[in-house]
């Protein structure tokens, strides 16, 4: 449970960016599958940007908790995908 809470803390600063991308995708009238693929590409880019820059030090905290980079970004992707699918389905019903 402590690991999951740490992952949610990692996700928190990226939540508004995620919603912004969801709104952009909704405005471009993307379907769910392309939206999830775009999110996967963005998360892979984020992983690359964090692991290759000075922000790599953020990952040390999670490694000390026993969370590998792969596990961190995999769960990050699952959380983000769940929120994206829920958000896009909810807005498509009312828009």
SULQUI-V824382 format. One record per helix or strand of 2 or more residues. SS is the DSSP state (@ for helix, = for strand). FROM is the first residue (numbers start at 0). LEN is the number of residues. Records with the same first field share a line. If there is no record, write none. Layout:
SS: FROM-LEN / FROM-LEN
//
This chain:
@: 1-11 / 14-13 / 31-20 / 55-9 / 68-26
//
